[in-house]
Amino acid sequence: MPQSRTNLNPKPTLDAPYLVGLLLRYSTFGAAILIFLAGLLLMKWWLIILSGLGVCLGIYDLLQSKHAILRNYPVAGHIRYVLEDFRPEIRQYLLENDKEQVPFSRQQRALVYQRAKNVSDTNAFGTLDNLYAHGKEWFLQSAVSQPLENKDFRIMVGGEQCQQPYDMSVFNISAMSFGSLSANAIMALNQGAKLGGFTHDTGEGAISPYHRKFGGDLIWELGTGYFGCRDEHGNFDPQSFAEKAVDPQVKMIEIKLSQGAKPGQGGVLPSEKITVEIAETRQVPLGQDCVSPSSHTAFSTPLELVAFWQQLRELSEGKPVGFKLCIGQPWQFMAIVKAMIETNNYPDFIVIDGAEGGTGAAPVEFMDNVGMPMVEGFMLVHNTLVGAGIRDKIKLGVSGKIVSGFDIARMIALGADWCNSARGFMFAVGCIQSRSCHTNTCPTGVATQDPYRQKALDVPSKAERVASFHKNTLKSLASIVGAVGLQHPSQLQPYHIARRLDDGQIKLLSKFFYFADNEALLNSSARADVFNQMWVMATPDSFLANNDALIAYNKDSRDKGKETSAPTEQGLGSFANITDGGRLIGNVNNTFREIPSIDD
């Protein structure tokens, strides 16, 4: 048996392979010594200094004990660490293909850059996509397609209890805080929103002076830390909130229940990124990480959440109030819906954040394995509201890797009212996807608080790019809407999109996804019985599941049988006569959205 299997401490044999390996390991260090000696003989000071540094580095590597690679490969081992540090850049510029999404493909980034710079975004010689790959989707154009003159698509947000409804674009800047982004990036985004007539979500880091400088419309996001309206204990301060919420620049209020990158965790801003300005804006101390709690202290049950958004509505003098979440346990969202119905009090909007989202730092396990992706999360919210008969009372926004006109059109076809983008607008202000947002070393000055790095981001020119990206993306959206033969994105339906399945078959999205029937949950008649089961588990008094109700429901289903069929045309009402450019009749996804007249 070989010695390596019987002796736990084998001694190396001095054979040729071992000597060759030893020479290779120390060759770089040896070369530095030889060059140093040559420099002394030739009296070349520059050679002596450079090689002397290499010799000193090699000696340090041999003496240190923390890094095995450096001890076994003095001097040469540092090459490994340099390559590791620059791996994202090497991969992005030399190895990555145009369609590889890590997390955004080179083609996606190039599209944003082109539209932000107002240069041509057309390509030649055919698509790079494999049109026969499973999962491929495409819109079905109409024989009566036509170009649209109006490309500034807007919707009105605000329900019956809202006194100041807001007319907003269907494409807006998603939540990104001052602190996560630099002051210059915030100013460029807000000035761009002002120029383009769309909305800028503040993120949970409060309203900073840089949000206010150019007067762009704001959605004020309140996270679990209540930054900008908190007392000395970190709890919600109604008076402080009211003073800021009545500002005319603040158009809507958004309660953040969870976010896509790290659902179930609060936000974290590392201490090295906290400046005096950030500390004053957020009302937090300097010198320590700014950590948001994982849950709210202002409410602990669905009914208390309803009371909280009503309080915010009153304190803001009737502005639209809603909440944002990444869907987790479905019955918890259904519990909120039951609380709405019980109190007859509805949020003006809900934003569904997908687990694929995220502009800042988050644990890898949370980014990869916690939270529901955007499409599935949206479909659950949309179907729950339709099944509860209240979809028409609440507007729905979505956020998660949305950067193109197709991305927007697809989500609106599935039932969304508007879309938000975070990283798309980061690309517009110069982000190159270096993925160093949490290190305070962003190379383009977008996600850093280093005053010298962010100074490189020129606010006026980047603001123009933000506005141009928005304008040209809506222009692309208008082209799709016109090609389908419609006048407004709100008329898009899931039967306008086809999808290739794994077996090569083609299905319309109206057949691929499940769409609930109106009010089906109220009488437990949802065709997908899992919705009925989750609905009975939800209670407005608690976020915890009512397992006893589920057991009783399942027992009743076994004993009596369960009839879950429902008429497919149920609840279409006046929408039953809507005819689109493709001459397909009906409102398949039960969105009941107000569709502007052709004259608008």
N, C-alpha and C positions, 0 to 999 in steps of 0.2 A: 504494500500500500504506500502511496506517496507520502513523503514526510509532512507535506502541508496539511494532510488529513489526520496525522497522528500526533504532531507536535504543535501545541498552541503558540509557541514562540520560536518558529523556525529561524535559523540563522541564514542570511543570504549567502549563496555560493558565489565565489568570485569567478564566474564564467563570463564569456564575452558579451552575451545579451544584457547581463546586469550592468557591466561596465559601460556599454553603449547607452543604456537608459540613464545611468548616473550622469554621464557626460551631457546628454541632451537636457536633463533637468537643470543643470547648472551652467549650461552653455551661455545663456544671456548674461548671467552674472560674471562668468569668466571673461566674456567679450568686453564687458565694462571695465574689468581690471586691466586687460591687455591694452585697451584704448587709453586708459589712464596712464599706464606706464609709457606708452608711445608718446603721449602728450608731454610727459616729463622729459623724455629724450629729445623731442623736437622743440621743446619750449613753446608750445602752442597753448596760450592761456585759455582760449575759448574751448579747446579740446579737453584741457585739464579740468575746467569747471563742469562741463557737461558730463564727462565720464566720471568725475568725482562724485557728482550727485547720484549717478547710477550705482557706484560702489557703495556709497552710504546707504542708499535705499536697500541694496542687497544685504548688507550687514544687518540692517534693522529687520528685514524679513526673516533672516536666520535666527535672530534672537527673540523675536516675538513668538507668542504661543497661541494666539487667538484664531489665526487663520492658517489651516493646514495647507491650503493651496500655495500661499505665499512662502511658507517654510520649505515646502518641497520644490517650489519653482520660484526662487528669489528673482526679483525684477520682472521676469516673464509673466508671473502670476497676475501682475497688475493689468496686463493686456486683457485678461479675461473680465476683470471688473469694469474696465473702460467699455468693452464691447457690450457687456450686460447693461450698463447705464444708457448706452445709445441704441439698444436693440429696437425700441419702438420706432426711432427715426430711420434706422437702417432698413427695417421691415417695410415701413411706409414708403420710402423713396426708392428702394432697390428691389424688393422681393414681392410686395403685395400686388395682386392683380386688380384690375379696375372694378370688379364686382364683389370682391371679398369684403365682407362687412365686419370690421373690428374696431368699434361697433358700427361705424359708418364707412361705406365703401369709398374708394377714390372717386368713382363716378358720382356718388351722391354729394361728396364735398365739392367736386368741380362744378356741379350744377348750381349749388348755392353761391360759390364764388363768382360764376359767370353772371348769374342774375343780380347779385349784389353790385357788380361792377358795370352793369348795363351793357355787357358784351353778348355776342350771339351764343345761345345755348343749344344750337342745332348741331347734329352730328351727321356724318356721311357713311355710306357703304353698309347700312343695315344695323339692326339691333345687336347688342352683345348678349342679350338674354337668349336662353334656350326656350323657345316658345312651346316646346313639347314636353318640358319638364313638369313633374307633378307639383301642384301648388301654384302654377302660373295663373295669373288673373288678367282679364282684359275687359274694357268697356265695350258694349255693343253699340256701334254708331247707328244713326238713323238715316233713312233715305231723305228726310226733310231737315237735315242738319243745316245750321246757319250760324254765321259769326254773331257774337253778342256785342252790342255797343256798351252796355253797362257792365263794368268789371269790378265795381266796388260793392261787393255783396255784403249785406248787413242784416242783422236780426235785432229784435227788441227783446231785452231781458227785463223782467219785472212782472210779478204776479198780482193778484187782486189786492194783497196787503202791502204792496210796494207803492210808495208815493212819488218816487223819482225813477221811473224806468229808464233804462240806458240803451241807446242805439249803438250796437257794437259791430265790428267787423267779424267775419267768419274765420279770420286767421289773426292770431295775436301772440304776444310774447309771453311765454310760460314763466312760472315762478323761479326767479333767481335772485338771491339776496345780495345786498351790499355787504361785503365781507367775503362771501364766496367769490363774487366778482369785484373787480377794481372800481374805483370811483370813475375813472375815464370810461370804462365799459358801461357802467350804469348810465352815465350821461349820454353816451352815444346811442344806447338803446332807447332812452326816453326821448331824446331829440328826434330820433328816427321815427318813433311812434307818433310824435307830434306832427312831423312832416307828412307821414303817411295816413294819419287819421285812424290809427288802431290803438290797441290797449296794451299797457305794460303792467304785468303782475310783479309786485314788489318782492315776492318771496317772504319767508317768515322773519327776515332780519329787520323789519320795520321800515318806515319811510325815512330815507336819508335826505340830507340837503341836495344830493346829486340827483335824486328822483324829482326834486322840485324845481331844479334850475331852469329847465326848458318848458315845463308845464304840460308835458304829455299826460294823457289820461291814465289813471292808476287803478288797479285792483289791489286793495290792501289785504294781504294774507296774514291771518292770525294763526300762529302755530302754538304748540304747547308751552312755549316760553313767554308768550304774550309780549314780545319785544316791542318797545315803543309805547306800551300801555300797561305796564306792570307796576306792582307796588314793591316795597323793599324785600318782600318774601318771594317774589317771582309769580304772584297771583294776579289775575286780571283786575285792572283798575278802571272802573266804568267812567270816571270823570276824565282821566287822561285819554281814554279812547274817544269819548265824545268830542273833546277839543280838537282832535286831529281828524276824526271821521267826517265832520261837517265841512271840511275844506272842499271847495268845488272841484279840485283836481282829482279827488278820490271819488270814483264813479261806482264801485261795487266793493263789498266786503266778502272775503273768502275765509272760512274756518278750515284750517288744515287738520284733518283727522289722521292722515298718514300719507306717505309719499312713495313713489315707485321704487326709488333706489334702495331704500331701507325701511320698508313697512314694518311697523311694530317697534321702531326705534325713533328717538328724537334726533334732531339735527346736531351735528358737531362742527364747531368752527375752532380749529387748532389755535392755541395761544399765540403762536408766532404770526398769525394773520390778524390778530386783534390790535388795532391801532387805537389811539385816543378817540378819534372820530367814531369808530365802530362801537367802542365802549359807551360813548355818550348816546349814540343813536339807539343802541339796543338796551341801554340802561343796565350794563353788566360790568363787573370789575375787570381791570387790566391784569395781565400776567398769569391767567389761567384759561384753560379750554372753556369755550362757551358751549355748554351741553344742554339741549332742550330735553325736558322730561319725555318719557315714552307715551304718556297719555295726558289728557287735560285735567286740570283741577277745577275748572268752572262747571263741569257737569260729569256725571258718572253713569247716567242711564239715558236711553233714547228720549224719554219725555223731558229730561233736564236739558238735553241738547236742543230740542224744539224751543224750550223756554229761553235758552241762551241766544239762538239766532233771532228770536223775537226781540230780546233785549237789545241786541246789536242793531236791529232794524229801527227801533225807537230812538236809540242814542244817536244814530246817524241821520235822523230826520227822514226816515222812509226810503233809504237807498236800497238797491237790491242786495240781498244777503244770501249766501249759499255755502256749500262746503266742498272740499276736495278730499278724495281718498283713493287709495289703492285697495281694491277689494281683497279681503281675506276670507273669513268665515261668512258665507252668504247669508245665513240667518240673522247675523248682526245688522247687515244693511236692511234686511226685511223688517227687523224690529224697529228701525228708524222709520220705515215707511208706515208701519202700523201706528207708531206714535204720531206721525203726520195726520193720518186719517182720524185717529181718536180725538185729536185736538183741533182738527180742521185748520191746521197751520202748516203751510208748505214753504220750503226754501224757494227762492227765485231761480236758483240754478244749482247744479251739481257738476263738478269736474271729476272725471275718472282718469286717474294717473296710472299708467301701465308699469309693470315691473321692469320693462325694458328701458324706462326713463332713468335719469340721473345725471346731474352735471357736476356734483361735488364728490367728496370721499364717502365710501361706504364699505363695510366688510364684504369680502368676496362671497362668503356664504349667503349673505342677504341679497346681493346683486344677482347671484346665480340661482338661488333656490327658495326664496321667500317672496310671496306676493303673486297676484294674478296678472298675466299679461293684459295689455290694453284692450284688445278685441274681446277676449273672453270676459274681462271685467265690465266693459261697456255693455255687452249683450246681456249680462246678468242684471245690471241696473235697468237697462231699457225694458227688458221683458218683465221685470218685477213691477215697474211703474205702469206698464201697459196692463199687466195682469191685475193690478190693484185699481185700475181705472182712473189713474191720476197723471198719466204721461203728459197730457195737455197743460197741466198746471206748472210744469218744471222744465226749464231749458237744460240741455246736457252738453257739456264740453268734454273734450278728450285731449290727452297729452301722452306722447310716447313715440319717439323716432318719426315725427312727421316733418318732412322737409320739402315735399313736392306737391304740385297740383293734384297728381293722382292720389297721394296719401290723403289729402283733404277730401277729395271727391269720394273716395272709397268709404271713409268713415261717415260722411254725411249720408251716403246711400244706405248705410246700415242703420241710420237713425239719429246720428249726432246732429247737434245744431251748430256747433262751431268747433274749431281745433286750435290748440296751442302748440307752440314749438319753443323749446329752450335751446338745444344744441344747434338747431338750424340758424337761429339768430346769433349764437356765439360764433359760428362760422362766418356769418355776415360781417362781424366786427373784427375778424382776423384770426380766430382760433384755427390751429392746424392739427388738432387732435393729438397733441403730445401726451395727453393723459397724465399731466403733472399738476392738475388743478389743486390738489391738497398739499402740495409741497411748498407753495409760495414762490415757485421758480418758473411760472408760466413764461415761455419764451416770447409771447406776443403781447404781454401786458393785460390779458383779458381776465385771468383768474389769479391775481396776485395782489398783495398789498405793498410790494416793494415799490417805493416811489420812483425809482429810476427805471424799472422795467415797465411800469404802467405809463410812464411819460412818453414811451414810444408809440402809444395808441393815440392817434390824432382824432379828437372827438368830432370836429365838423365833417371830415371826409368819411369817417366810419358811420356817422349818423345818416349821411346820404346813402351809404350802402345798405343800411338797415331798411330804410324806406324803399329803396329800389328792389331789394329782395322780396319785400312784402308785395309791392306793386306787380312785379313780374311773375310771382307765384300765383297771385290772383288772376293774372292774365292767362296763365297756363290752365288754371281751374276753369276759367270762362271758356277756353277752347274745348275742354272736355265736355262741359255742360252743353255748349252749342252743338258739338258733334253728336251728342245723344238726342238732340232735337228739343232741348228744354230752354227755359229762360232764366232759371235761378237754381242754385245748388239744392235748395230745400225740396225741389221736385224730384231729385234723384231717388231711386228705389233699388233694393238689392237685386231685382231682376234685370237691372241694367248692366250687371257684371257677371261674367262667366269665369269658372274656375276649373282647371284640369285636375282630376283626382289621381291617386296613386296608380290606379289600374288603367289610366288613359281616358276614362270617361270624362264628360264635361257636364257640369251642373251650374245652374244659376245660383247666385248666393242666396236667393230667396228660398231655394230648396236645400242648400248646403247648411245654412244656419237654422236654428230653431227660433221661431217668432211666436210669442204668446198671443192668445186671443184676448181681446179687451175684457177686463173684469173677471178673467178666468180664475184668478187666485181667490176671489171673494167667495166663490162657491166650490172651491177645490176641484175645478174641472180642467186644469191645465193638462194639455196633451202629454207633456213631459212630466211624469208623476213626481220626479225629483223636486220640481218646483213646489208642488203641493206639500211634499214632506218637509222641505225647508221652511215653507210658510207657516206650518203649524208649530214648528220649533221656535219661531220668533215671538217675542213678547215685548210690548212697549215699555214695560217696567224694568227690563234688565237686558244687558247685552249677552247674558248667558243663555244657552240653548235650553228650551223646555223639552227635555227628553221624555217626560211622562206623556206629553201631548203627542209626540211622535209615536210612542208605543201604542197609544190608544188609536191613533189614525191607522197605523198598519194593521192592528187587530180588526178594526172596522172594515178595512179593505179586504182582508182575508175572509171575514165572516159573511159580508154582504156583497162582495164584488165592487169594483170601482169603475164607474162610467166616466172616462176622462175625455171623451170626444166632445168637440165644440164646433159650432158652425164657423166655417172659414171666413164668412163675410160679416161676422158679428161685430157690431159697433162701428162700421165704416161711416155711417151717417151721410153727411153731405159730401164726404170725400169719395164716395162710391162712384161718382160720375167724372172724377178727374181723369183726363186722357192726356198722355204724354206724347212726345214726338214719335215714339215707336208704336203708338196706338195700343199700348197695354193699359188695361183699366184696373183701378183699385189702388188702395194704399196698403201695400203688403206688410210693411213693418209697423203699422199702427202708430206712426209718429204724431199725426194730427198737428203738423206744423203749419203755421200761416204761410201760404204761398203767395208771394207778391204778384200783382197783376202784370200782364205783359207790358202795359203802358209805363210802369215804374222805371 
